[in-house]
Amino acid sequence: MQTTTALVPYARLPRAHPHRHVLTSTVDVFGTAHWLLAERAPLPGVDLPPFDALVASVEPDGHAELTELSAVRTRRPRLDRLPDGGFVVASSRTRSHEDANQVQLFDVLGRQTSSFSVGDAIEHLLVDESGHIWVGHFDENPVGIRRWSTTGRLAWTSYGAPIPGLFDCYALNVSGTVAWACPSTDFQLVEIRPTRPDRPVTVRANRVRGAHAVAVHGERVAFYGGYREERNRLAHGRIGDTSVEPTDVGLLTLPDGSPPGRRRVVGRGSRIYVQAEPFTAWGVFDLGS
């Protein structure tokens, strides 16, 4: 019999904004949840002109705050907060490799301070504790995983790294300044420590296929998601020198025991955050608890 694990309620969008549309949402490296809100939903295939948006943030202690962002330009946005309190908003799709407004940085007052391009097909965008921006791409732009400074300087790239079969960044977890990834097509567990010059990348063989989120705690690892009937799978393993040894497999559900439908997932250290439609609440699974 499979073990069933229920998510623990974590953060909820403040009730003062029921009529705004949730463009995207995330949980940052310090555990604060954020929602990017607009007055209306974008029409399919239609680009919005520059618009003012609102970020609603809920800290781990429940304290909420609002930040108004001016002149946001985005197509299918990704969002995260910078360590100085500002925000980064990026268009996951762009028609030009030189779209200077693809990634916008905003200060704590919501004013744009800079912008640059990181390339089309963003699957994951996560800011680490040092303020670097990690971007994992999906297969329509198979450039892999890259780490950017807030000035648009490429600080690390998986190009040329010993990661066989890196085609689509299915799962990306950024905690501290370390990243863990589980990319297609081989779904190895990839540990990236860019500050370790002698060996920044460690690749371990892994038998779990198709996971969209990963959590790591010491020598333990958990993979969430999979193909078809394994969509809600939660697979546990132990990290060895060269491979991940599977230990057990179960299911991850919403706090009420129901399976998530459409959802967002974010991996941060030992935690996997899951947000199900209508995308107003986050639940958490913590491998370290």
Secondary structure, 3 states (H helix, E strand, C coil): CCEEEECEEEEECCCCCCCCEEEEEEECCCCCEEEEEECCCCCCCCCCCCEEEEEEEECCCCCEEEEEEEEECCCCEEEEECCCCCEEEEECCCCCCCCCCCEEEECCCCCEEEEECCCCCEEEEEECCCCCEEEEECCCCCCCEEEECCCCCEEEECCCCCCCCCCEEEEEEEECCEEEEEEECCCCEEEECCCCCCCCEEEEECCCCCCCEEEEECCEEEEECCCHHHCCEEEEEEECCCEEEEEEEEEEECCCCCCCCCEEEEEECCEEEEEECCCCEEEEEECCC
